[in-house]
Amino acid sequence: MVCSPLPIPQNILQNFIKSPCPLLRVMIILMGVNMEKLFPETALRDFINTNSGNFVKKEIALRPDLAGMRIFAEPLFGFAAAEDPYFAELKKPGIIGAHFKAPREWLPEAKTVISLFLPFTETVKSANRRDMSWPATEWLHARVEGQEFQDEICKYTVKLLKDGGFDAVSPMVDPGFARVSPSITDKTEQGFYTSNWSERHIAYACGLGTFGLSKGLITAKGIAGRYISVITTAFFEPDKRPYTGIYDYCNNCGVCAKNCPAGAISPEKGKIHYLCSDFVESTREKHRPRFGCGKCQVKVPCESGIPGRIAAQ
């Protein structure tokens, strides 16, 4: 007779996780729970759900009714081996390029890369559907205050792992992070907009999703959101990528192209990055220090999940 894993009440499970007793760790593993992954996932979910950084503060709210607005919903997690061959592919011209730094170039003893997708809340997404010509106030907060909170999540994750006796680095908040190519200065060149650590490509490697026509990443919770990642010497079992192609979850509907107020997306050419960048900069001129757009992430079939034809397979 084969026994199924038993459900464990969350409060009991968390106490087991915190216990120094190795026998309890063995018991959890035998009951079918991957405690190693559960530990950072539980800690990070709690941080994201309760930290004040995930909520718009009253003193900076652009409207009184936005005070306390939650930015990110429940996250998705993905894990990849630091030596995954896919990371070497990212150094090829036309993908990212030679300036991409593989995990072990950031952390020589790295074993695992952890990626998180942080989906925007329905409040943020629904607000940005109303006027498709300009970013909603809620989206501006999500883009800028959301980025600030992303940085805090990165730092918290690094500390969490270091407190557990492992080394860790989050490239997004590392001094060595470069947002654009060091060898291309022409902003009209597609390659100019390639960083030395791409959160979307890392999420793809970690099994979280595949690319869409807009170059966003489509996950089980959709495309509307942001990504962070951490490289660590801790070992976590890599997740198997449930896809083989980089566009497997995109149904090529072209709605994101129709939505784009900058005309930066087309089925023939994909995304023209400098047109997107120019439009986003125009929103910064009006709303400084905030900026944003996100129209390719809302009112699309992949806004909050994988398009139906893929999900049904």
N, C-alpha and C positions, 0 to 999 in steps of 0.2 A: 504494500500500500504506500502511495506517495502522499505525503502531507503537504498542503498548501501553506505558504507563509501566513502567519497569524497577524491580524491588524493590531497595532500597538497604540494605545492612547498617546497623544502627542506630549502631554505633560510628563508621563512616565518615560517616554523615549528621550526627552530632553534631559531628564535626570540621569538616565543611563549614559548619555553622551558625555555629561560632565563628570561622571564617575571615574576615578583613577583605577578602578578594579578591572584588570584584563579579562577576568572571567565574564564580566557583564558584556564586554566588547565581543567576546566569542559567542555568547548567547544571542546577541543581536544579529550577528552575521549568520548564525545557524537558522534563525527565524526568517531569513530572506531579506534582511535590510542591509543596504550598502551604507554602513555607518560612516565610512570614510567620506563619502560625498554628502551624506546627510548633515554632517557637522557644519561645514561651511555654508551649505544651502540654508539650514535652519537659522544660523546666525545672521546671514545676509538678508533673509526674508524679514527677520525681526527688525534689523536695522532700517531697511527700506520702508517697512510699514509704520514704524514709530518715530523715526528721526525727524526733527522739525525742518530739516533741509528739503524734505519731500513735500512741503506745504508752503504756499505763498504767505509770506509774513505780512501782517497788517500794515506795517510802516512802509513797505515798498509796493504794495498792491496798486496796480494802475486804475482799478475801480474798487470801491468799498466792498462790493459783493464778491470780489475775488480773494479777499483775505481768507486764508485757511484752505484755499483750493489745493487739492492733491494733484501732483504732477504725474508720477509714475504709478501704474498698477502693479500687480504681482509679476515678478520676473520669471524668465526662462533661463535655465542653466545648460551649458554644454561643456564637454571636456575633450581635449585632444592631447595626444602624446607630443612632447616637445620635439621629438625626432620625426614626426609625421612627414613623409616625402612631399606632401602638398606645399609645405612652407618653402621648399626649394623652388617650386614652380613659380612662386610669387616674385622671384628675382628676375624672371624672364621679361624682356622688352614686350610691351603691349599688355602685360598683366599689371605689375607694379613697376618692377625694374631692379637694377642692381643695388639701388640704395635701400631697398627693403631689408630690414634686419630680422633674421630668423630668431626664434626663441632663445637659442643658445648663444646668440651674439649679444643678447641683452643679459642673459644669466647663464654662464657656462655649464653649471651643473643642473640646469632645468630638466624636469621630468614631465611636467604637465602644464598645459595652457587651459585656463578657465575663462569661459566667455559668458556674459550675461546679456540678454535682451531685456530692455526696460521699456515695456509698452506704455504709451501715453494713456491716461485715463479717458473714459468716455466723455467726460466734461471737456477735456482739451480737444479731442477729436471732433465732437459734435459742433463745438464753437467754430472750428476751422472749416466746416462744411458750409456755413451760412453764406459767406461772401467769397466766391472763388477767385476774386481779383486781387485780394489783399489779405495778409495774415491776420487772424483773430488776435485780440489782446491776450486771450488765454494761451494761444500758441506762442506768442512772444515770451511770456513768462516761462513756458515749458522749455523753450529753446535756450534761454539764457540762465534763468535760475535752475533749470533742469541740468544744464551743463555744470554749474557750480556744484550741484548735488552729486552728479556723476563723479566728479573729482574726489568728493568726500567718500563715496563708496569705494573708489579705487584705493584710497589711502587706508580706509578701514579694513579692506580685504588684505592688503599687504601686512598691516599690523596683526590681524587675526592669525595669519599664517606664521609670521615671525614669532608671535607669542607662543605658538605651538611647536617652536623649535626648527622651523624651516625658513629658508631664504625665499624672498619673493620680490618681484618688481612689476609695476604697472606702467607700461610705456607711455600711456596717455599723460601721466603726471610726472614722468621722468624728464630730467633736463636734456636728455639726448633725443627727445621726440622732435621730429621735424614734420610740419604739416604739409609742406610742398616739396617738390623735387629740388634737390640741390644743383642740378645740372641744366635745368630749363628755366629761362627767365621770361619767355613769351607767354603771357597769360591766356592767349588764344589757343595755345597748344594743349591738347588733352592731357599729355604727360605732366604738365605743370602741377596738376591737382592730385598728385600721388604722394602720400606720406611714407615715412619709413616704417610705419606699423598701421595697417588698415584694419579697423575694428570690424568692418563688414566681412572682409576676407577671413579674418580670424574666426568670426561667428560661423561662417560657412565651414571652415575646417573642423569646428567643434560640433557640427551636426545640427546647428540651429535653423538653417534655412538656405535658400538659394536666391540668386539675384533676379530682379525684375527689369523691365525695359527702362525704368527710371534710375537703375543702378542701386536702388535700395534693396534690402534683403527681406524676403518674404518668409515669415516664420509661422509656427502653429498659432501664434497670437497676432499675426499680421505683419504689416510693414511700418506702421505708424509708431515710432519709438526711437530709442537710442541704444548704443552698445558700449560696453566696457569689457576689459579683459585684464587678467593677471597671469604672469608666468611664475611658476614656483618649483622649488626642488622637492616638494611633496608629491608623492605618486597617487594619482586617482585613475581608476580604470577609464580608458578613453571611450567615448560614445561612438557607436557606429553611425556613419553618415547614411541616412535613409534615402539617399539620392546618388546619382552618378554624374549628372550634368549640372552646369552652373546656373542654368535657367529652368530647371525642371518644374519649379512651382509657379512659373509665370505662364499665364494662358494667352499672352500676346493680344489682349483685348484692345490695347491702345488708349484706354480711358485716361491713364496718367498723362499721356501726350496731349489729349484734348483739354485736360484740367490745367496744364502748365501756363501760367500767365506770361511767362517769358518766351514761350515758344521754343523752349530748350530741349524738348524731347520729341522724337519722331520714330515711327516704326522702322524707317530706312536707316537712320543714322544713330539711333539710340539717344543718349544724353549728350548735349553739347555743354560742357562744364562752364565755359566762360559766360555763356548767356545766363545760366542759372546764377552764377556768382554775381554778375552785374545787377540782376534783379534783387537778389538778397541784399546787396550793398545799398540799393535804393531804399529798402525798408529801414536799414540802419540810419540813413540820413534823416529819416523822419522820426524814428523811435529811439535813437541812441540813448543808452548803450545797448538797447535790445534790437533784435533783428530776427528774420525768419521768413518762411514761406510755407512749405509742407503741403502744397496743394496736390502733389503727386502721391501723397500718402493718405489722403482722405477722399471719400466718394469714389473709391475704386474697389473692385471685387476682393482685393487682397488687403484692404484696410485693417481688418481685425482677424484674419485667418488665411489659410491657403485656399485659393479659388476652388469652387466646388468640384470641378472635373478632376482635380488632383486628389482632393480630400476623399472623394468617393472610391478611389482605387484601393 
